[in-house]
Structures are given as structure tokens and as C-alpha cells.
Amino acid sequence: MPWTDVSQRVLALLPELREVRHDIHKHPELGFEERRTQEVVMTRLRELGYAPRVCAETGVLADLHEGDTPAVALRCDLDALPIHETTDLPYRSVHDGVAHKCGHDGHTTIMLGVAATLAATRDQLPGNVRLLFQPAEEGARGGGARVMVEEGALDGVREVYGLHNWPGFPKGVVRVQPGPVMAQVDSFYLTLTGVGGHGSQPDRCRDPIVAGAQVVTAIQTVVSRGIGALDSGVVSVGSFRAGEADNVIPGEARMTGTIRSLGGATRDRIFARLREVVEGVAVGMGVQADLVIKAHYPVLVNDDACAATVLRVAERLFPEAENGAAGLPLLASEDFAFFTEKTAGAYFFLGAGVPDAATPGCHHPDFDFDDDLIERGIRMFLGILEDRLADIS
């Protein structure tokens, strides 16, 4: 590697980086509210000799060499989730109802470790690197990646890379594949309007709760009986609200849900079947149905060559691990998809240990990022830069 003693530099950073991660974990912030996290990042970058800039309100952009066109961009996410933390960790969240339950505190820490290592070897690099500290990955106002792209964060960038810890994969493995790697996400909003009345006289009503229950059951066939066995899709109801009193049949019921697919004909078919199911139940139950479907993040598509780079680096750095594409694609979603719509790139996963009774997955109130992944994440990003900068600078 052209940068001397990189492994030793990274190892020397780890104790401090763990403290940084714990501090960020203790002070979580939701999307587009990451003011404290933003200041932590900008302060550390300035200390390292960078000239960080605000991007997407609460995000940060920093170039290793100011004034030079960046060849490769690396991205991490900053935001936490609206989840109450249930751990007894000494660094547990101090904000009730907000917690880092997806590991973005770890991702930010990895990027700060990359920044520190690059700064120490700045004059040995053959090209420029842009570091993207992105707000609002979890969906606030359409996602922070979209805003970063709109504000020019990828202007001039040839390739972009991002990572995510994933407890669903064995600890230490790197998982990546070319093509679709994470799903398109759409949301649906359904209002069922019937005729309310006294709970003792259901015969005089058109009960939207009963109709809604039928819809929830029927929706389970949208994927299982609506798309091919080799296609991938998910339709899940996330909320169902109706009425307030125990002796009143309400006039209206509302539900919301999520749709996941890998786009194309499968997505179109899911939409069509969902509408058919809702309309059929509504007619049969004598209620009116208003179904609205809204698009959110697009399919995250990895560039073939960029995905091959990630796997090549993983196999070189961690030959003992079962690196590869097993378990992909995922039907979770990621606004990194807006970056790969703009330029070539790849998104990959660091295995954090298969979930079981003792290992909560992402978005669980007991989840905590595994500090052992900090070193591996830094080394992956540095390995990708070593592989690519000489070729595309």
C-alpha cells in the first residue's frame, strides 16, 4: 500500500474512536436535526486540516485536497431513529424516544477514522477524496442523499461508496453484489369510509373496521398469489386506526403500510394487485376506499465494476471471511440509491453477527453497533481508495 503504516495508524486510533462513537450514541438526533453531531464532525475535521462545508442543512462535505476535483466519494449517515432505547449501556441515549438503533453512530465513527488516516498520509495519495457525512437517511423529508445530490455533493465525482453494518450476516464478512442490492420503497395510505352508528346496531352501519380487517387479511395474498415465485416483494401494514369508543362503530378507518420491490414489472404488479384487493373488499363490504401510493427511495443499484472492486478488496484484506453476495438483495431500502442514480458506485454490508435472542437486529430497541467493526470499516474504505484512486485520478 502506498500509505505507510496504515494498519498501525488505524489501530492507534481505535481507543479514541470508540469514545467518539459512544459520545455520538449518547446524543442521538433525528434526520435534519443533527446539529450537535454535525458540530462534532466539523470540529474533528478542522483539527485534521480539512475545510468542512455544510451540505443538506445538517450534513457535512469535506475534500482531502481543496480545489481539486474529487475522484472518489465515501459516504456515511448521521441520523438516529425515533425509538426508545432499552439497553443499560453506560452511554445509552440521553434523549427519550430517540436512539441510534441502526448503527449510524458507528458509520460516522468509521468515516472519521478514514478522515484521520487520510489526513496523516495526505501527500502520498494520487488523487482527491470527498467525504460525505449525510443527514436523514432514515427518511425525513425524502432523505438527505437526495438533498446532497441536488446541492452538488457529487459534482465531478467518478465513483461513490457506502457501507452498512448488518447483524443478519455473520460477523466480519463483507457482502456485496452488482445490480439491485436494496429495494425500492413505496408507502400506501388507505382510508375506508363507511356508515357509523351504535355498536348494538351493526346492521344499520357499514363497518369500516370489519372492512379494514378484511383488507389486512387480503393484502397477504398480494405477493404470495400476485407475483411470481422467483420475484421479490413485500407488502406490510404498519398502522390501523379507527374509532375511540367501545360502543360506537366509527364512520372511518385508516391504515398505512410499506411496499418493497426491486422495481420494474414486479412493482407495477404489486400496485395493481393492491388496488384490486382494496377495491374488491370495499365493494363487497359496502364502504368507500381511497388508496394513495407514494414513492420514496428508488432501487439501490450497484455498478458492476464498483461492486467488483469492493469484493476484490474484501478478499484481499479478509481472505478468511465468507465474503460474497449471499443473502442479497435485501428488501430494506436506502437513500444511497440517489447517489448511485447520479454516478457509478457500490453499497456493501459488514456482517455484525446473525441475530438471535442475544443479538438484536437493526431498529430493535436493544440494538447497539459492534465497535469491533470500526477497524474493518476503515480498512475497507481505505482499501477501496488504494484500488481506485491510481486508476481514475
N, C-alpha and C positions, 0 to 999 in steps of 0.2 A: 504494500500500500504506500502511496507517495507521501502520506502524512505520518510523520514519525511518532511511534509510541502511542498510537490511538487507543489501543486496548487499555494501556496503563492509565491514560488520561481519563477514559471513561470510568474505570474502576475507582480512581481517586475522587471522582465527582459524586459517586453513589450515595455516601452518607448525607451529604448536603442536599442532594436531590430528593432523598426520601423525606427529609424535613420539609422541603418545599411542597412536595405532594401532600403531606399531612396538613400543612397550613391551608392549601387550596381546598382540600377536602373539608376542613373545619369551617370554611367560609364560602359555602356554595352560593351560586347566583343563577337565576333563570336566564333564558335567552334574551338578548338585548338589554340585560340588566347587569352584565358582568363588569361593573366599574372597578371594583376592588381587584378582581382577577386581572383585568386589563392593566391596572397600575403596577401590580406585581410583575407582570411580564415586561412592561416597558421599562421599569426600573432596572431589572436584571439585564435586559438587552443593552441599555445605555452603559451600564457598568462594564459590559463586554466589548464596548466600542461600536455598537450599532447605532443607527439613527432611526429608531422605530417610528412608524406613522400610524395614526388611527385610520381604520378602514371598517366600513359597515357598522358605524356607531360605537360598538364596544369591542371590535376586533382590533388586531394589530398586524401590520405588514412590516417586514424588515428585510433588506437586501444585505448580503455579505459585503458586496462591493458597491457602494453608492455610485450611481451614474452609469453603471454597466447594465446591459440588458441581461436579465436573469435567464439562464438556460433551463434550470430545473427548479420547480417549486415543491416544497414539502408542507403538508397541512396537518394541523391538529385542531381539536374542538375544545371550547372553553366552558360550555354551559352545563348546569345541573338539571335535575328533574324535580317536578312538584310532588315529591314523595317524602314521607316522614321516615327518618332513619330509626331503625330499631336495634342497632348494634350498641355495645357498651365500650366501643373503642375510645381511647383517651383523646383522639382527635375527631370524634363524632361531630356532626353538623351542629352549629350553634343556632341555626335558623329552623324553627319548627316548620315542617311541611316542605322543606327544600333540602335536597341532598344529592351528592354525587353517586348515583346508583347505576351509572353506565360506564364509569371509568375515565371520563374526560379529564379528571384531575391528573390521572396517570399519563394520558396522552399529552397534555400540556407540559408535564414534567419531562417527558421524553424529548419533546421539541426544545425545551430549554437546555437539556443536556447536549442535544445536537448543536444548538447555537453556541454553547460554551466550547465544545470541541472544535467547531469550525473557526471560531474566533482565535483560538490558540494556534491554528495551522493556516490562518488566512492567506499568507503569502505563498503557500505551497499548492494552492488549488488552481486548476487550469481554467476555471470558469466561475460564473456568478451563481449564487443560490438565493432564492427568495423563500423566506419563512412566513407561513400564513397561520396566524392564530385566530381561528374563525369562531364567531359567536353563533348562538342559536341553531345548533344542528338539530335539536330536538323538535323543531317545527314552528317556533314562534314566528308569526307574520310571514310564513312561507319559507323560512330558513335563511340562515346567514350566508351560505355559499352563493345563493342567487344574488344577494346584495353585493358581495365581494366581486363577483364576476361583472356586475353592472358598473361597479366603481373602478374597473380596470385592473383588478388584482392579478389577472393572468396575462395582461398585455405583454407580448414579447416572450412569454414562457413557452418552451417547446414541449415539456413534459411535466406532469404533476403526480405526486404520490401521497397516499394517506394510509393510515392503519387503524385498526380497532382491536382491542383485547376481546377475546371471546371464550367464556367458560364452557361453551359447548364443544370445544375442540381440546384435545389433550395438551397439557401444559408444555409449552416450549416449541410446538410445531408452528410452521408458517403455512397458511392456506391461501391459495390464490388460483384464479383461473382466468383465461381470456374470455371475452364476450360478457354476456349478462352475469353479474355476480350478486346483485341485490335487486329487490323488486321495485316495480312501480307501486306507489301507494296512492289510493283514492279513498275518499270518505263519502259515506252516504248519510242523508238526513231524511227521515221519513215521518210525516205527520198523518195520522189516521183520524178522521173526523166522523163521529157517529152522532147518536142522539142520546144524551144523558138522561138520568132520571133517578128515581128512588131504587135503592138496592133490593127492595122487596118486590119490585115490578119489572124485572128484566125483559118481560115480554113486550113492554111498551118502549123499550130502548133499542138502540143499535150500538152494542157494547164495543168500544174501540180497544178495550183491554183484551177481550177474547180474540178479537181480530188480530191484535198485535201478537198474542201468544201463538196464533196460527202462523203468522208471518215468520216469527223466530224459528219455529219448527220447520217450516217450508224452506227457509233460506239454507238449511243444512243440505238441501239437495242441489243447490245452485252449482257447486263444484263437483260433488260426488256423482251427480247424474246429468250435469250440464256441460262438462268439458271432458276431453279425452284422458285416459288413464296415464298417458305419458306427459301431459301438460301440467303446469304448476299454477295453483291459485288458492287463495284463502278469502273467505268472507266471514267476518265475525261481528256480532252485535256487541257494542260496547256500553250502551246505556239504553234504558227503557223506563220512561217516566209517564205516569198517568194518575190523576186523582189525588185527593188529600184525605177524604173522609171514608170511614169504613162502611157507611150505609148509603153511599152515593156512587152511582155509575157515572163516570165523567163523560163529557162530550168529546174529549180529545185524548189521544195518546201519542207520545213522541219517542222515537228511537234513533240512535245513531250507530254507525259501525264503520269498519275498515275493510277495504278491498285490496288484496295484494295479488300481483300477477307479474309476469315477465313481458307484459305489453303485447302489442300486435293483436292477432285474431283471438287469442285467449282472453285478453282484456275485453274486447268487444263482445265476446260470447257471454262472459260473466255479467256485463252490464245488461245485455238483452235478457238473459235468464232471470236476473234480479227483478227487472221491470215486469216480466211476465208473471213471476211468482207473486209480487206485491199486488199487481192489478187483479190477478185471479182471485186471491184471497179477499181483496176489497169487494169485488163484485159478489162473491159468494156470501160474505158476511153483511152486506148492505151498508158499507161505510165508504167514505171518500178517501182516496190515498193521494198524497202529494210527496213524490220521491225526487230528491235533488242529489246528484252525484257531483262532487268537486274533485278535481285533480290536484295532487300535491307534488311529491317528488317523482321525477321520471325514473325509468330503469337505469341502474348504475352499470355501465358497460365498460369493461376494461379493454384497453388497447392490447392487441395480441403481443406486440413486441415489448410493451411495458410490463405486461404480466410475466412474460418470459424472463425479463430482467429480474423481477422480484424473486421468481423461483430459482434462477441461476445463483443469485446472491445468497438466498437461504440455504441452498445445498452446499455452497462453498463455506459459509460461516457455521452452519449447524448440520453437518452431514449425518449426525446420529439421529436426528429427528425425522419423523414420518411426514416430511413436507410434501405438499401437493394440493390437489383440488378436492379431496374427499370431503363430503358434506356441503359442497357448493353446487348451485347458488343457494343463497338464503332468501326467504321471503320477508325478512326485515327490510327496511328501507334506509336510505342515506342521502343527504343532500350533497354529498360529494359528487353525485350524479351531474350536478350543474357544472362542476369543474371538467368532468370528462366529456360533457357535451361541447365545451369550449375548446379543449385541446387534448392531445393524447395523454393518457395517464393510467394508473392502476391503483386499486384499493385492495389491501390484503389484511389478513387476520393473524393475530398472535394468540395461540391457544393458551388458555388460562386454567385448564383442568376441567374435566367433564363434570357437569352439575350432578350432585347427589344430595342427600339430606344435609351434608355438611358444607356443600359448596353452592351457594345461591348463584343464580344466573343474573345477567344484566336486567335492570329495572326491578329487582327484588329489594325490599326494604333492608335486608341483611347483607346485600352485596357490598364488597369492598375490593378495589383494584389491588392486584397482587404486585407488590413492589419488586419482586424478582423479575418482572417483565421490563422494568425500566432499562436495564443494561441491554437486553435483547432488542428492544425497540430502537434504541440509539444506534446500536451496531447495524441493524437492518438499514436504517436511513443512511448512515454513513457509507455502507456497502453499496447501496444504490447510487449514491453520488460518485463514488470511486468508479463504478462501472460505466456511468453515463456521461459524466462531465467531459472527459477527454474526447469523446466521440462527437458530442453535439455543441460544444462551446465554439 
